[in-house]
Amino acid sequence: MMEQDPLSQLRDIHLPQSGGFWPPAPGWWLLMAIAIALGILAFVLIQRKRRKNRWLKTANTELNRLEQAATPNSQWFGALNALLKQAARIRYPERLPESLSGEPWVRFLLETSPKDRIASRPVVEAMVNSSWQPTPECHTSDAVAFARVWLGGQKC
């Protein structure tokens, strides 16, 4: 017994199952690869910058130690100048700052200082000259303040 109407034998239209989330389309793979590459690049750049400025953290720690032990004598000013020369040697190796003393060292500090150089000149001259004078002309607080400003502007 067969029916005469062939349309009655057809089933309803059914949609295919959705594809799911895995495996992603090629565009998502590309986006993920770009995101990973950018993440690695950012990590490398941050590490390089941190490594490049590690000396600055050490210099600031030493400056804090000098500030705590501040005594207005030529040895203290000599240690402060030595600290600034070490930092300058790392930051400006091509200019050979470790060989400078006296007026050339004052000029170097003022040239590389980030703030008002004219106002800093008397302090820097007194700080450098106090390294070899029996009675220092410079106050330790002024010298530390200049050193902080100078070191603060030395980031690479």
Z-matrix of the N, CA and C atoms (Angstrom, degrees):
N
C 1 1.389
C 2 1.507 1 113.04
N 3 1.153 2 112.44 1 98.13
C 4 1.432 3 121.63 2 -177.56
C 5 1.504 4 110.59 3 -104.15
N 6 1.284 5 113.81 4 136.85
C 7 1.459 6 117.29 5 178.02
C 8 1.511 7 109.33 6 -78.17
N 9 1.248 8 115.70 7 152.52
C 10 1.444 9 120.61 8 -178.29
C 11 1.526 10 111.82 9 -85.42
N 12 1.316 11 118.66 10 -19.67
C 13 1.467 12 121.86 11 -176.44
C 14 1.537 13 109.87 12 -90.67
N 15 1.343 14 119.14 13 107.21
C 16 1.465 15 120.63 14 -178.97
C 17 1.527 16 112.93 15 -69.82
N 18 1.341 17 118.79 16 -22.38
C 19 1.465 18 120.76 17 180.00
C 20 1.520 19 112.17 18 -68.60
N 21 1.256 20 116.76 19 -24.52
C 22 1.462 21 119.10 20 -179.61
C 23 1.518 22 111.82 21 -71.88
N 24 1.301 23 117.22 22 -14.23
C 25 1.454 24 120.74 23 179.83
C 26 1.541 25 112.45 24 -88.52
N 27 1.345 26 118.71 25 -9.34
C 28 1.474 27 122.33 26 179.83
C 29 1.527 28 111.54 27 -76.70
N 30 1.333 29 115.93 28 145.97
C 31 1.459 30 120.43 29 176.09
C 32 1.518 31 109.32 30 -94.53
N 33 1.352 32 117.39 31 166.67
C 34 1.458 33 121.81 32 178.46
C 35 1.533 34 110.65 33 -65.21
N 36 1.346 35 115.85 34 158.19
C 37 1.461 36 121.05 35 175.15
C 38 1.519 37 107.53 36 -72.33
N 39 1.315 38 116.36 37 133.80
C 40 1.470 39 119.72 38 175.94
C 41 1.528 40 108.42 39 -128.43
N 42 1.333 41 114.32 40 141.34
C 43 1.453 42 121.37 41 -178.26
C 44 1.520 43 109.78 42 -84.60
N 45 1.343 44 116.22 43 149.50
C 46 1.470 45 118.00 44 178.18
C 47 1.533 46 110.35 45 -69.47
N 48 1.306 47 116.97 46 159.26
C 49 1.466 48 123.05 47 178.32
C 50 1.528 49 109.05 48 -66.20
N 51 1.329 50 115.59 49 147.89
C 52 1.463 51 118.28 50 177.24
C 53 1.523 52 109.02 51 -67.97
N 54 1.348 53 115.59 52 155.93
C 55 1.455 54 120.75 53 -172.71
C 56 1.515 55 114.66 54 -73.87
N 57 1.310 56 120.45 55 -18.33
C 58 1.462 57 121.30 56 -176.35
C 59 1.522 58 110.21 57 84.76
N 60 1.305 59 115.65 58 178.99
C 61 1.451 60 117.92 59 -175.88
C 62 1.532 61 112.62 60 -95.91
N 63 1.300 62 118.36 61 -12.05
C 64 1.464 63 119.89 62 -178.57
C 65 1.499 64 110.48 63 -124.65
N 66 1.250 65 120.74 64 136.04
C 67 1.454 66 131.46 65 -1.87
C 68 1.514 67 110.72 66 -79.27
N 69 1.323 68 116.64 67 145.86
C 70 1.460 69 119.64 68 -179.14
C 71 1.535 70 111.46 69 -68.59
N 72 1.296 71 113.81 70 160.91
C 73 1.450 72 120.21 71 177.63
C 74 1.528 73 109.53 72 -68.86
N 75 1.325 74 119.10 73 159.12
C 76 1.469 75 121.61 74 -178.30
C 77 1.534 76 113.44 75 -56.78
N 78 1.293 77 118.24 76 -32.67
C 79 1.464 78 120.59 77 178.26
C 80 1.515 79 112.30 78 -62.79
N 81 1.343 80 117.04 79 -37.97
C 82 1.465 81 120.52 80 178.21
C 83 1.526 82 110.87 81 -68.64
N 84 1.332 83 117.43 82 -37.11
C 85 1.470 84 120.47 83 176.42
C 86 1.529 85 109.80 84 -61.84
N 87 1.335 86 116.39 85 -43.21
C 88 1.452 87 120.78 86 179.36
C 89 1.533 88 110.88 87 -63.88
N 90 1.320 89 116.72 88 -43.99
C 91 1.464 90 120.85 89 178.63
C 92 1.528 91 110.86 90 -62.12
N 93 1.324 92 117.34 91 -40.69
C 94 1.457 93 121.22 92 179.28
C 95 1.535 94 110.23 93 -66.07
N 96 1.321 95 118.05 94 -40.35
C 97 1.464 96 121.12 95 178.98
C 98 1.532 97 110.48 96 -64.85
N 99 1.329 98 117.19 97 -41.17
C 100 1.465 99 120.45 98 178.25
C 101 1.523 100 110.39 99 -65.06
N 102 1.328 101 117.71 100 -42.70
C 103 1.466 102 121.35 101 179.59
C 104 1.531 103 111.21 102 -62.79
N 105 1.320 104 117.22 103 -41.41
C 106 1.474 105 120.47 104 178.92
C 107 1.520 106 110.01 105 -66.36
N 108 1.336 107 116.97 106 -42.68
C 109 1.467 108 120.44 107 179.40
C 110 1.527 109 110.85 108 -62.35
N 111 1.335 110 117.09 109 -42.53
C 112 1.468 111 120.11 110 178.09
C 113 1.524 112 111.62 111 -65.60
N 114 1.323 113 116.90 112 -38.51
C 115 1.459 114 120.63 113 177.32
C 116 1.525 115 111.82 114 -62.92
N 117 1.320 116 116.99 115 -43.21
C 118 1.462 117 121.01 116 178.60
C 119 1.523 118 110.40 117 -66.10
N 120 1.325 119 117.08 118 -42.12
C 121 1.460 120 121.06 119 178.76
C 122 1.532 121 111.09 120 -61.93
N 123 1.323 122 117.05 121 -43.84
C 124 1.467 123 120.45 122 178.47
C 125 1.526 124 110.61 123 -62.53
N 126 1.318 125 117.60 124 -42.31
C 127 1.461 126 121.63 125 179.32
C 128 1.528 127 110.61 126 -62.08
N 129 1.321 128 117.19 127 -44.96
C 130 1.465 129 121.11 128 -179.32
C 131 1.525 130 110.76 129 -64.31
N 132 1.319 131 117.16 130 -43.54
C 133 1.468 132 119.87 131 -179.97
C 134 1.525 133 111.98 132 -65.03
N 135 1.319 134 117.00 133 -40.79
C 136 1.471 135 120.35 134 178.25
C 137 1.528 136 110.57 135 -64.52
N 138 1.332 137 116.77 136 -43.99
C 139 1.468 138 120.01 137 179.25
C 140 1.531 139 110.96 138 -63.30
N 141 1.331 140 116.47 139 -40.55
C 142 1.460 141 120.07 140 179.70
C 143 1.523 142 110.57 141 -63.48
N 144 1.321 143 116.85 142 -42.90
C 145 1.469 144 120.65 143 179.55
C 146 1.526 145 110.89 144 -65.76
N 147 1.337 146 116.71 145 -40.62
C 148 1.468 147 119.75 146 178.94
C 149 1.526 148 110.57 147 -64.40
N 150 1.328 149 116.34 148 -42.86
C 151 1.457 150 120.34 149 179.99
C 152 1.530 151 110.49 150 -65.80
N 153 1.329 152 115.97 151 -37.93
C 154 1.451 153 121.00 152 -179.15
C 155 1.530 154 111.75 153 -67.07
N 156 1.331 155 118.05 154 -32.41
C 157 1.462 156 122.37 155 -177.89
C 158 1.523 157 113.45 156 -102.49
N 159 1.323 158 117.72 157 12.19
C 160 1.466 159 120.06 158 179.37
C 161 1.522 160 111.31 159 -62.06
N 162 1.326 161 116.52 160 -34.40
C 163 1.461 162 120.73 161 179.39
C 164 1.516 163 111.29 162 -61.25
N 165 1.336 164 116.32 163 -31.98
C 166 1.462 165 120.29 164 -178.30
C 167 1.530 166 110.89 165 -66.25
N 168 1.312 167 116.38 166 -39.13
C 169 1.464 168 119.79 167 177.80
C 170 1.532 169 110.11 168 -64.97
N 171 1.321 170 116.27 169 -42.38
C 172 1.462 171 120.49 170 178.14
C 173 1.529 172 110.89 171 -63.73
N 174 1.327 173 116.28 172 -41.95
C 175 1.471 174 119.77 173 179.39
C 176 1.524 175 111.12 174 -64.58
N 177 1.323 176 117.21 175 -41.30
C 178 1.469 177 119.70 176 178.61
C 179 1.527 178 111.48 177 -66.12
N 180 1.321 179 116.98 178 -36.82
C 181 1.471 180 120.35 179 176.47
C 182 1.530 181 110.13 180 -63.22
N 183 1.325 182 116.46 181 -44.44
C 184 1.462 183 120.26 182 178.85
C 185 1.525 184 111.13 183 -65.59
N 186 1.339 185 116.76 184 -37.68
C 187 1.465 186 120.18 185 177.32
C 188 1.530 187 110.68 186 -64.17
N 189 1.329 188 117.32 187 -40.37
C 190 1.472 189 120.11 188 175.99
C 191 1.519 190 110.91 189 -61.93
N 192 1.340 191 116.32 190 -40.27
C 193 1.468 192 119.89 191 178.61
C 194 1.528 193 110.19 192 -64.29
N 195 1.333 194 116.35 193 -42.50
C 196 1.463 195 119.34 194 177.56
C 197 1.521 196 111.83 195 -64.44
N 198 1.313 197 116.31 196 -37.52
C 199 1.463 198 119.64 197 179.72
C 200 1.528 199 110.82 198 -64.93
N 201 1.328 200 116.78 199 -38.74
C 202 1.463 201 120.24 200 178.78
C 203 1.533 202 111.56 201 -66.28
N 204 1.332 203 115.71 202 -33.79
C 205 1.469 204 120.11 203 -177.55
C 206 1.523 205 111.37 204 -101.71
N 207 1.318 206 117.59 205 28.25
C 208 1.465 207 121.70 206 -174.50
C 209 1.526 208 111.23 207 -65.30
N 210 1.315 209 114.61 208 117.54
C 211 1.458 210 121.69 209 172.74
C 212 1.522 211 106.99 210 -132.51
N 213 1.301 212 117.76 211 129.93
C 214 1.475 213 119.58 212 -176.34
C 215 1.526 214 112.34 213 -73.85
N 216 1.324 215 116.82 214 74.79
C 217 1.459 216 121.03 215 174.86
C 218 1.529 217 109.11 216 -136.47
N 219 1.316 218 115.78 217 168.23
C 220 1.466 219 119.97 218 -174.13
C 221 1.530 220 111.83 219 -66.84
N 222 1.339 221 119.09 220 -30.14
C 223 1.462 222 120.69 221 178.81
C 224 1.533 223 111.03 222 -65.05
N 225 1.319 224 116.12 223 -41.03
C 226 1.466 225 119.34 224 179.89
C 227 1.529 226 110.56 225 -65.28
N 228 1.333 227 117.12 226 -44.22
C 229 1.458 228 120.06 227 178.57
C 230 1.526 229 111.24 228 -66.91
N 231 1.327 230 116.80 229 -33.19
C 232 1.469 231 120.52 230 175.17
C 233 1.522 232 111.01 231 -64.20
N 234 1.333 233 116.70 232 -40.97
C 235 1.470 234 120.41 233 178.19
C 236 1.527 235 111.05 234 -66.21
N 237 1.327 236 116.65 235 -38.36
C 238 1.472 237 119.65 236 178.39
C 239 1.524 238 110.71 237 -65.61
N 240 1.341 239 116.91 238 -43.76
C 241 1.462 240 119.88 239 177.20
C 242 1.522 241 111.42 240 -64.18
N 243 1.327 242 117.39 241 -37.46
C 244 1.465 243 120.35 242 177.45
C 245 1.528 244 110.62 243 -63.52
N 246 1.331 245 116.81 244 -40.79
C 247 1.468 246 120.63 245 177.35
C 248 1.528 247 110.74 246 -61.62
N 249 1.337 248 116.25 247 -45.18
C 250 1.461 249 119.66 248 179.55
C 251 1.526 250 111.39 249 -65.19
N 252 1.327 251 117.42 250 -35.00
C 253 1.462 252 120.05 251 177.67
C 254 1.522 253 111.40 252 -69.07
N 255 1.322 254 117.41 253 -38.22
C 256 1.466 255 119.77 254 176.40
C 257 1.523 256 111.03 255 -62.30
N 258 1.323 257 116.22 256 -44.16
C 259 1.468 258 120.02 257 178.29
C 260 1.524 259 110.94 258 -65.25
N 261 1.335 260 116.52 259 -39.47
C 262 1.464 261 120.21 260 179.97
C 263 1.530 262 110.58 261 -67.64
N 264 1.329 263 117.38 262 -36.48
C 265 1.466 264 120.44 263 178.97
C 266 1.521 265 111.05 264 -63.88
N 267 1.326 266 117.14 265 -35.56
C 268 1.461 267 120.37 266 178.64
C 269 1.518 268 110.69 267 -74.37
N 270 1.314 269 116.92 268 -42.78
C 271 1.466 270 120.80 269 -175.01
C 272 1.527 271 112.80 270 -79.52
N 273 1.324 272 117.77 271 -36.53
C 274 1.469 273 122.37 272 -176.93
C 275 1.532 274 110.60 273 -125.83
N 276 1.325 275 119.00 274 62.73
C 277 1.475 276 119.79 275 -175.68
C 278 1.528 277 112.83 276 -65.29
N 279 1.325 278 117.34 277 -28.46
C 280 1.464 279 120.23 278 -177.04
C 281 1.530 280 112.34 279 -72.04
N 282 1.325 281 118.11 280 -19.05
C 283 1.473 282 121.22 281 -177.60
C 284 1.528 283 112.99 282 -94.79
N 285 1.326 284 117.81 283 -1.93
C 286 1.467 285 123.83 284 178.21
C 287 1.526 286 113.06 285 49.58
N 288 1.332 287 117.99 286 57.41
C 289 1.468 288 120.19 287 -176.57
C 290 1.529 289 114.11 288 -68.96
N 291 1.331 290 117.93 289 -20.79
C 292 1.462 291 119.31 290 -178.44
C 293 1.526 292 111.81 291 -68.49
N 294 1.325 293 117.22 292 -17.81
C 295 1.460 294 119.81 293 179.56
C 296 1.531 295 112.48 294 -90.15
N 297 1.320 296 117.78 295 -4.29
C 298 1.465 297 121.38 296 -177.20
C 299 1.522 298 111.30 297 -86.30
N 300 1.321 299 114.86 298 148.13
C 301 1.469 300 120.47 299 172.74
C 302 1.522 301 107.39 300 -156.32
N 303 1.311 302 115.92 301 162.93
C 304 1.454 303 120.79 302 178.40
C 305 1.523 304 112.48 303 65.44
N 306 1.332 305 116.01 304 -136.93
C 307 1.468 306 121.59 305 -176.28
C 308 1.535 307 113.03 306 -62.91
N 309 1.339 308 120.23 307 -40.23
C 310 1.477 309 118.31 308 176.27
C 311 1.534 310 112.68 309 -61.14
N 312 1.320 311 117.52 310 -36.71
C 313 1.469 312 120.97 311 178.21
C 314 1.534 313 110.13 312 -67.82
N 315 1.325 314 117.56 313 -40.09
C 316 1.467 315 121.32 314 176.64
C 317 1.521 316 109.60 315 -61.33
N 318 1.351 317 117.10 316 -47.55
C 319 1.470 318 120.51 317 179.13
C 320 1.517 319 111.45 318 -59.78
N 321 1.335 320 116.38 319 -42.25
C 322 1.468 321 120.32 320 179.21
C 323 1.531 322 110.66 321 -61.21
N 324 1.322 323 116.89 322 -46.92
C 325 1.467 324 119.95 323 179.75
C 326 1.527 325 111.10 324 -61.22
N 327 1.305 326 117.10 325 -40.84
C 328 1.469 327 120.49 326 -179.21
C 329 1.534 328 111.30 327 -71.35
N 330 1.335 329 117.67 328 -37.83
C 331 1.467 330 120.44 329 178.59
C 332 1.521 331 111.92 330 -64.63
N 333 1.314 332 116.20 331 -36.87
C 334 1.464 333 120.15 332 -175.97
C 335 1.522 334 112.67 333 -95.18
N 336 1.323 335 116.73 334 0.21
C 337 1.466 336 120.72 335 179.01
C 338 1.525 337 109.95 336 -74.50
N 339 1.334 338 117.97 337 137.36
C 340 1.458 339 120.42 338 -175.61
C 341 1.527 340 114.65 339 -79.58
N 342 1.326 341 118.35 340 -19.47
C 343 1.471 342 120.03 341 -174.87
C 344 1.512 343 111.34 342 -111.86
N 345 1.303 344 115.59 343 -163.63
C 346 1.461 345 124.65 344 -173.68
C 347 1.529 346 111.55 345 -53.51
N 348 1.322 347 115.82 346 105.25
C 349 1.463 348 120.40 347 -175.62
C 350 1.521 349 112.71 348 -75.64
N 351 1.295 350 117.27 349 -34.48
C 352 1.470 351 120.07 350 -177.28
C 353 1.525 352 110.30 351 -66.64
N 354 1.324 353 117.54 352 -42.82
C 355 1.458 354 121.00 353 179.91
C 356 1.526 355 111.07 354 -69.39
N 357 1.313 356 117.98 355 -27.00
C 358 1.462 357 121.39 356 -177.69
C 359 1.523 358 112.77 357 -83.08
N 360 1.315 359 118.39 358 -17.42
C 361 1.469 360 120.91 359 -173.75
C 362 1.534 361 113.79 360 -54.61
N 363 1.330 362 120.87 361 -49.36
C 364 1.476 363 118.84 362 -179.81
C 365 1.535 364 112.56 363 -61.21
N 366 1.321 365 116.29 364 -38.20
C 367 1.469 366 119.41 365 -179.59
C 368 1.521 367 110.27 366 -66.78
N 369 1.333 368 116.67 367 -43.86
C 370 1.465 369 120.32 368 -178.49
C 371 1.528 370 110.33 369 -66.66
N 372 1.306 371 117.53 370 -43.27
C 373 1.464 372 119.82 371 177.99
C 374 1.525 373 111.00 372 -60.86
N 375 1.324 374 116.32 373 -45.39
C 376 1.469 375 119.61 374 179.38
C 377 1.523 376 111.13 375 -65.10
N 378 1.346 377 117.43 376 -38.34
C 379 1.465 378 121.34 377 -179.97
C 380 1.533 379 110.35 378 -64.74
N 381 1.318 380 117.35 379 -45.34
C 382 1.465 381 120.80 380 -179.16
C 383 1.522 382 110.46 381 -68.42
N 384 1.326 383 117.38 382 -43.25
C 385 1.465 384 120.45 383 -179.61
C 386 1.524 385 112.08 384 -68.59
N 387 1.316 386 118.07 385 -27.68
C 388 1.466 387 121.12 386 -179.42
C 389 1.520 388 112.08 387 -69.59
N 390 1.315 389 117.61 388 -12.01
C 391 1.470 390 120.74 389 179.24
C 392 1.514 391 112.55 390 -68.12
N 393 1.335 392 117.50 391 -27.24
C 394 1.463 393 119.22 392 -177.77
C 395 1.527 394 113.87 393 -125.87
N 396 1.316 395 117.20 394 11.53
C 397 1.453 396 120.20 395 176.04
C 398 1.532 397 109.82 396 -100.39
N 399 1.309 398 117.78 397 143.82
C 400 1.470 399 119.81 398 -179.04
C 401 1.532 400 112.57 399 -66.05
N 402 1.326 401 117.08 400 -36.04
C 403 1.470 402 119.81 401 175.99
C 404 1.532 403 107.78 402 -117.28
N 405 1.301 404 116.84 403 112.95
C 406 1.465 405 120.57 404 -176.20
C 407 1.525 406 112.36 405 -66.15
N 408 1.319 407 114.57 406 144.48
C 409 1.464 408 121.09 407 177.70
C 410 1.519 409 111.57 408 -92.62
N 411 1.293 410 117.48 409 -12.19
C 412 1.466 411 122.39 410 -172.63
C 413 1.530 412 110.23 411 -105.89
N 414 1.308 413 115.71 412 144.91
C 415 1.463 414 120.31 413 173.14
C 416 1.524 415 108.46 414 -81.81
N 417 1.305 416 115.90 415 142.04
C 418 1.469 417 119.08 416 -178.58
C 419 1.519 418 111.39 417 -63.35
N 420 1.330 419 116.84 418 -34.60
C 421 1.471 420 119.24 419 -179.37
C 422 1.526 421 111.35 420 -65.77
N 423 1.342 422 117.62 421 -37.38
C 424 1.467 423 120.82 422 177.17
C 425 1.528 424 111.03 423 -66.54
N 426 1.333 425 115.01 424 -41.53
C 427 1.465 426 119.21 425 -179.69
C 428 1.527 427 110.80 426 -65.30
N 429 1.325 428 117.45 427 -42.19
C 430 1.470 429 121.00 428 178.82
C 431 1.519 430 110.04 429 -66.26
N 432 1.320 431 117.38 430 -39.52
C 433 1.473 432 120.15 431 179.11
C 434 1.525 433 110.42 432 -62.69
N 435 1.337 434 117.39 433 -43.74
C 436 1.464 435 119.02 434 177.74
C 437 1.528 436 110.46 435 -64.61
N 438 1.325 437 116.97 436 -43.34
C 439 1.471 438 119.82 437 -179.54
C 440 1.527 439 110.83 438 -60.73
N 441 1.330 440 117.54 439 -39.38
C 442 1.472 441 120.52 440 177.00
C 443 1.528 442 111.27 441 -62.41
N 444 1.328 443 115.53 442 -45.03
C 445 1.472 444 119.71 443 178.83
C 446 1.527 445 110.11 444 -62.93
N 447 1.320 446 115.77 445 -44.18
C 448 1.466 447 120.13 446 -178.13
C 449 1.526 448 110.71 447 -65.07
N 450 1.321 449 116.79 448 -45.12
C 451 1.465 450 119.31 449 179.53
C 452 1.536 451 111.28 450 -69.24
N 453 1.332 452 116.74 451 -34.06
C 454 1.457 453 120.04 452 -179.66
C 455 1.511 454 112.90 453 -64.64
N 456 1.300 455 117.99 454 -26.68
C 457 1.467 456 121.02 455 -179.93
C 458 1.509 457 112.99 456 -93.24
N 459 1.323 458 118.74 457 7.81
C 460 1.454 459 121.40 458 -173.38
C 461 1.519 460 114.49 459 -98.83
N 462 1.325 461 118.59 460 11.02
C 463 1.463 462 119.68 461 -178.37
C 464 1.521 463 110.36 462 -64.01
N 465 1.263 464 114.45 463 141.94
C 466 1.467 465 120.44 464 179.50
C 467 1.504 466 111.56 465 -81.47
